Structures are given as structure tokens and as C-alpha cells.
Amino acid sequence: MRRGGGDAVIAAMTDDRFQRTLAALWRMEAPRLVARIARMVGDVGIAEDLAQDVHVAALERWPADGLPDNPAAWLTTAAKRRAIDHLRQRALHARRQAEYGADLETFGDDMQQDHAARDADDPIGDDLLRLMFVACHPALPRESRVALTLRLLGGLTTAEIARAFLQPEPTVAQRIVRAKRTLSEKQVPFEVPPRAELPERLDAVLEVVYLVFNEGYAASAGEDWMRPALCEEALRLGRVLAGLMPAADEALGLLALMELQASRAKARVAADGRPILLPEQDRSRWDRLQIARGLAALDRAQRLAVAAGVAPGPYTLQAAIAACHARALRAEDTDWSRIVALYGALARVAPSPVVELNRAVAIAQAQGPAAALPLIDALREAPALRDYALLHAARGDLLLKLGRRDEARAEFERAAALAGNARDGALMRERARACAGTAD
């Protein structure tokens, strides 16, 4: 524990700043803590409770003692101690107590290697990804697996998960509670599935990684438009997955999609945090090396699908759409007809109102706003999109291009009111003012 320097930092902070600092640290570290504790105690509910105990301990001790030199190590140590105490209380095997007790003596970058050495039959070799496969158990319905894993290990709140599913928050909260209860009542063994059983859980794991990346790429709430740490963690997991299952075309497709999307990160946000939309981005700032990695992964995914005699999956198709943007050195060079066709294919393999909305936006680019407006108008009746800010933003954009400024302003104002993210809301209000001729 750092004295002096840490105390000075805390003293300089207001309570609000300290809470934001701890909240940011906790969002980054909580999934790993839950993963490590669950691996020790064998129960995801208990792991979540013990991790929360650690959070409370940090809230109580850090203001008085000062920030630790290494907050992540402090949280890890505290979590492991609570897990060991729990194991002792349950009077588990002395050998297991000794193994995890020894872990307290050695923390650092070699911890993951130590765990892997003890589990020579474990094909995964990554704490967080390992627990994703465990939590995505076939005993649970698909959506329950994904929601539970996102809540515990994806670093997302219940509200963020609800927005990702376009469903009410109470519905998602109940789904998570039922999933935990099901795992407990059925006494599902909390163990890593053998390699042969990984494919049946892969789809749910891929969806978790995909939704974590999406929340990082375009944050659904908060003051920042992007959450880079979530993007980086999702990319890391995607690379591990692609290495673990190199013959899985959709694992490679998802990796390609994330690499291609992440390549734009430096061009998506202005110095003041303002969002820069795709047509206005400086494409010279796109990461060409990351684009090359994404295109290579996409090529492998497409070759695997052809070899297997199957149609490209939803992640591979989305990666192909991202590749159309990546290959265009200027916005006006984008092959929008190809993107329209790819969205059509995506709508067949993974139909959803959001896919249809994106397809309509692409049609507007390829054929003009008049061709797309009736398609978007029809989507206004879809229950999942009734309060979807991006639907109103897209409709406002088409109306503006058609010269219907008053209607466009109303749509942008509606989008601003529905936006969960502060930057999105500000951008929509700015566009509404521009329609009224009062932009600052």
C-alpha cells in the first residue's frame, strides 16, 4: 500500500472523482476477478458475491489508506483471500486449499501460466474465456447464457445488456436471476468442457464477445462515445478464440469484423470527444496494419465456409461489409451496391429489424434517400425499434436530404431524447439545430 503519494492523490480528489476512479477500475477488473474466483470455488453466484465483498472493501479502505501502487493486484489478492476463506469454511479438500493458498505468495504476470500448468487438460488457457465457456452451458437457453455471461464476465451492466438486446431491463434482470438459479438447482458442474464439447457452446461465446466489442465501439450510455478498454478486451478474446478453434469460420469472421472496425478508432473521435461519423472521417488515420489483419482473417473465414459447403455466417458477412469500407480510400469510393447485397444475405441468415435498418441506410447511399425512406417508415412499427434512437437518426438524415427540414429536425430531437449516450445526444441536438438554421 502506498502511503504519502497515494494519500496525496486521494486528498486531491473530491468524493465524486474518487468514486469515478474506483468505478472505472472496477469495470475493468471485475470480470477477471469473477472468473478467477469462480474457478476456485466452482460457483458463479458465490464468485459474484465474493467479488462484491472486495469492491466494498476497496470503497472502505482506499480513501483512508491511499490508492495502492497496483490497484489490480490489490483487488486480486483480496479476492483470492476471500475465496480461500470460503473454501476453508466449506471444508474442501486440503490439497485444493494448499494450491490456492500458495497462489497468495506469488502474484504477477506468471499467474495465468501457473494455472495453466496445473490444468494440463484444459484446452482454453485463459481465465476469462474459460469461464465464458463454462457459463455458456447447454442447460441454459441461448439468450440466458449470453445475458448471464455478459453480466458476470463482459463488464456490462444489466441496463447495457438490455439495450444490446433491445429489451426491457426487468426482463433481462429476471433472465439473469433465472439462469443462476438453474445452474444451481441442476447442480451443473462448474468445470471446463472438454475440447469436443466447445463447438456447441461457441455460438453463445461469440455473441458475448461481439456484444462486449459493440459496447466498447459505440457506448450505449455515459459521457464517452467509445470505451476502448472493452474493445481491446474483446479483441484479445477474439484472437484467443481464433487460435483455439482455427477451423471455426465464424470465430475468424468475428475476429475479422473486430479488427476492421477497431482500425477506425483514432479517426472516430475528435480531440474534444465529439463523434466523427464515417463519411467525415480522415481515412489516413485508419490503421492499415489492423485492416490487413482483418482482411486476412476474413479471407480465411470465407475459405473455411466454402470448404465446408456452408453459407457465410453473420459475423463473416458483417466483416465483409466492414471490408467494403476499409478498402475504400475515400468515402465516395465505397461500393454501396455490394453492401446492400451483403445486408440482404445477412437478413436471410440472421433476420432482425436492426439488420433491415442498416440495409435501408445502405440503399439510401446506393439508390438515393427516396428509395430508402419507405423501408425505414415500415420499420417504425417494429416493437424492438419503437424507442431506438438510431432509427430516428437515420430517418432524420433521409428527410434532411429530401429537403424536409422541419420533419428532419423533429426526428433528430426524438433521437436526442432517446439517446443513452451523452455524445450521441449532443450530436443529434446539433443536427436538429442545423435543420432549424440555428447551429452554433
N, C-alpha and C positions, 0 to 999 in steps of 0.2 A: 504493500500500500504506500502510495506516495504521500508524504507529508509536505508541508510548505508549498511546493509548486501546485499540488492538487488542491490544497486549501485555498490558494490564491485564485485558482480558476473558479472554484465553487463560490468564493466570496464575491467574485466579479459578476457572477451570474445572478439574474433575477430568478425567482422561483419558476417563472414561466419558461425561461431559457433552459434551466436545468431539466425541467420536465420534457422539453422538446429534445434535448440531447439524449436523455435516457430513453425516450420513446424511439428515437432513431436507432440507437444501439440495440434496443430490444427487438425491433423489427428485423434487424439483420441477423441477430444471434439466436432468437427464439426457435426457429425451425431446427437448427443444428442441435440445440440443447434437447429439444423434444426427441429428436432422432436418437441421440446418444443415450438418453435416459431410458427410452422405450426399449432400446436394445439390451439394456441392463436388466430392467425389471419385467420386461415381457408384457406390458400392458399400456396401451396408448393413453387411456384415460388417466391412469396414475402418473404417467410421464408428464402429461399436460399439467396436472395438479402440482407436481413437484417443481416443474419449471416456473409456474406462477409463484410458488414459495420463494424461489430465487429472485424473481422480479421484485417481490415485496421486500426481501432482504436488501436488495440494492437501493430501493427507494428509502429505506430506513437508515442505511449505513453510509452511503456515499456523500450525502450532504454534510454529515458530521466528520467523516474520516478523510474526505477528499477523493477525487477520481483516482482509480488505480492506474498504475503505469500502463497496464494492459487490461482494459475492461473485459475483453472477450475471455481472457484466461481466468480472470476473477469469476466470471459467470460460469465458466466450465467447471472450475474447481468446486464452486458452491453447489452446482447441480450434481456433480458426481458424489459429493459427500452426502447430499440428501438421498440420492439413490442407494448408496451403500447403507445408510441408516435404515431405509425402507427394507432392503434385503435382509438386514440383521433382524429387524422386527418380525419379518415373516419366517425367520429361521431357515433361510435357504441354505443350500449346500455350502459347506465350509470352503470347498475349493473355489466356488464362484465368488464368494466373499473375498478370498485372498487375491484372486485375479484382479478384481476391480479395485480392491484396496491398494494394490500395487500401483494401479494407474495414477493414484493421487500423488505419487512421488515423482512422476515424470510427465510433464505437460510440454507441448510444443508441436512442431511440425511432424514429428515422427509418430504421433498418437494414432493416426489412421493406419500407418504401416503396422504398428503393434497389433491393432485389432485384426487386420487382415491376416497377419501371421497366425493368430490364434484360431481363425476361421478359415482354414485352408480349403474347405469345401464350399466356401461362399463365393459364387461367381461374380458378384457385383463389385465389392471392394470400395464402396463409397457410402458413408453413413446415411446421408440424406436420401440418396437414390435407393439404397437398400430398404429403408423404411417406407418409401413410396410403394415399392413392390409388395411389401408386407401389408400395408394399409389398403391397397387396391385388391382386396381379397374377393374371390368369386362369390362368397356368401352374401355380399352386398350388391344391390342394384348398381348399375353403372354410374348413374348420377350421384348416388350416395357415396360411392368410392371416391369420385372426383371431389365432391364437396368436402368430405372429411379430410382428404389428403391436402387440399388447398388450405383448409383452416389450420391444420396442425403443422404442416411442413412447407407450405408455399409462402408463408409470411403474409397471407391476405386475411383481412377481417371478414366477418360474416356479411357485412354490408357490401364489401367489394366483390365477394363471391356472388351475392345476389345480383349485382349489376352485371357481372360476367354472364350469368345465366338468364338475364332479363326476367327475373322472377322476384316476388316479394321477399323481403328479408326474413319475416317469420317462417315462411315456407322452407327456406334454406336452413335456418337455425334448427327447425324441427327435424329436418333430414339428417343433419349432423348428429343431433342427440340420438336419433333412432339408430344411426349407423354404429355409434359407440356401444349402444345397448345391445345391438345384435351381435357384435363381436364378443361382448362379454357373456351374453346368455348362451351363445353357441360354443363358448369356450374355444374359440378359434386359436390354434397355436400361433403364437407371435414369433414366427421364425421365417427366415429367408427361404422362399420356394426354390426347389432345385431348378437347374437351368432349363430342363424340359418343360417346366410349368411357367416360365417367364412370358412366352408369347401370348398366353391367354389373358395376361394382366397388362400387356404392353399398351393397348389402346388407351386404357384409363390413365396410365402413367404419362403417355404422350400428351393427353389432354391437359393434365395438371401442368406439365412443363410449358405447354403452349399458352395456357391462361396466365401463368406467372409472368411469362415474357410479355404478353399483351398488356398486363397491368403496369409493367415497367416501361413499356414503349409509349403508352398513352394512358397515364394515370387517370383512374376514374374519379378520384377525389383529391383534395389537398391543394396546396399552393403551387406545386411544381408540375409542369406538363409531362415530364418524364421522371422515372425512378431508376436511374442507371444500375443501381446495385441489383435490382430484381432482374433486369435484362442480362447482366453478367452472370448471375447465378443460374438462370435458365439456360444460357448458352453453355455454361460449364456442364450442366447436367445433360444437355443435348449431345455434347461431344462425348461424354462418358457413355451415354446410351448407344451412340453410333458405333463406338468401339466395342461395346459389349455385344451388340447384335448387328454385325456388319451386313448380314443378309436381309435385314428388315428394311424394305424400301421406304416405309413411312417414317422410320426413325431418321433416315437420311434426308427424307423430304422435309421433316420438321427442322432438322439442323440447317438445311439449305435456306429455308424460309427465315429463320432467325438470323443467320449470318447476313443475308441480303438486306433484311430490314435494319439490322443494327449498323450496317455500313453507312447509313444516312445520319447517324446520331449527331455528329458535330454540326450538321447543316440544318437540323430541325428546330433549334432553339437559338434565339438572338442573345446577345450579351446581357440584356436586361431580363431574360427569361421568357420573352414573348415567343409564342409558337410561330414557326415559319412553315407554311403549308407547302406541299410537294411542288406545285408549279413554280413557286418563288424561290426554291432552294438553290444555293450555289453548288452545283454538282461537282465542281472541282474539289469540294471539301468532302465528298463521299470517299470512303476508304476503299480504294481499288483492290488492295490485297484481300480484304474481307469479302469483297464482291467475287474475287476469283475463287476463294474458298467455297463460297455459297454456290457458285455456278458448277464447281467440280462436284460438290455433294448432290446437287440437283441432277447432274448427268448420271451419277451412279444410281440414284433413286429411280430415274426413268429407265435405265438399263435393267435394273432388277425387276421392275414391273413388267417390262417386255419379256424378259426371260421366263418369268413366272406365268405369263399369259394372262395378266390381270390389268384392269384399267388403273391409271394413276390414282392414288388416294387423295383425300382432301388436303393434306399438308404438302404433298408434291405439287398439286395443282396451284395452291396458293404461292408456293415457291416459284412456280413458272410465271405467275402473274408478277411477282416481285422482280423476277429476272427481266421481264419486259421493260420495267422502269430502269433497272440497273444498266441495261445495255444501251439505253438512250442517253447520249451525251448532252442533249438539250431536251427540255420538256416537250417541244413541238415535234421531236423525232419519235415520240412514244407510239408504239404500234397498238392503238386502241382497239382496232378490229380484232386483233389476236387476243387482247384482254377480255373483250366481250365474249369471244368463243370459250375462253378458259373459264370465265364465270358461269357460262352455260353448262359446261362439263361439271363444275363444282356444284351447281344447283342440282344436278342429277345424282351425284354420289353423296352429297351432304346438304339436302334441302333445308333452307331456313330463310326467314324474312330478311335477315341481315345480308345474306348472300344475294338475295334479289335486289336489295337496296344498292349494294355495291355494283351489281350488274347494271342497274339503271343509270348510276353515275357514269359507268364506262360507256354506256350507249349515248349519253349526253355528249361525251367527248368525241365519240366516233361519228354520230349521226346528227348531233345538234340537240339543244335543250327541249325543243318542241316534241321530239320523238320520245324523250325520257320522262317528261312531266306526267303523262297519263299513268305510266308504270309506278311512279312514286306516289301519285294520288291514290292508286289502288292499295298500296301498302299502308296507307294511313288507317285502314280498317283492321290491320293485323293487331291483335291484343298485345303481343310482345313489343310492338313498336309504338304503341299509343303515347308513351311518355319517353320516347327515345330521342334524345337531343339531336343526334346526327341525322335523323330523318328530316327534322325541321330545318337543320342547317343546309342539307342537300337541296331540299325543296326551295328554300330561300335563294340559294345560288342559281337555280334554274330560273326562278321568277325574275331575278335581277337581270340575267342575261336576256330574258324576253322583254325587258323594259317595264315590267310590272313592279315598280319600285315600292309602292305602298304595301302590296301584298308580301313582297320580299322582306320588308322591314318587320312586318308582323311575325313572319316565320323566324327571323333571326332573334327577335325578342323572346319568342317562345323557346327557342333553342337555348338562349342565355338563362332563362328561368329554370330549365330542366337540367342544365349542365351541373354535374357534381364537382368538376374540376374548376378551380378559380380562373386558371388561364383560359380554358375553353369559354367560360362565361364572359370574360373580358373581351375575348376576340369576337364573340357573337354580338356583344353590345357595340363594339366598334363598327362592325359591319352594318348593324341597324342604324347607327348614327349616319354612316356614309349614305345609306339609302335615303335618309331624310335630308341629306345635304348639310349635316351638322357635325361631320367628323372633325375631331380635334387636330 
